[in-house]
C-alpha cells in the first residue's frame, strides 16, 4: 500500500511540475522550426529514393520556410510536421509498391 501511495504522489508531483512548466514555457523558436524543416526535407529525400513523392509535400516545406521568414514558428513547425508525415507515408507506399507483381499480360498494355 505504501508503495502505491508513493507512486501516486510521485506521479502527481510530475504532473504538477509538467503543467507548471507548460504555463511558463516560451513559444517555439526559430531553431526549432529550422530543425523541423530539416527533418521534413530528409523525409522527402528518403521518399524520393524510392521514386515516390506526393504532390503537395514540397509545397508544405516551402510554406513552412515562408512562415519562418514571417516569424510564425508554430505554423512552420506544424507545416513541417505534416510534410514529414507525408514523406514517411510516401516512402512506405513506394517500398510496398516496389514489390508489387504486375502480370506480363497487363504490362503489354503499358
Buried (B, 14 or more C-beta within 10 A) or exposed (E): EEEEEEEEEEEEEEEEEEEEEEEEEEEBEEEBBBEBBEBBBEBBEBBBEBEBBBEEBBEBBEBBBEBBEEEBBEBBBBBBBBBBBBBBBBBEBBBEEEEEEEEEEEEEEE
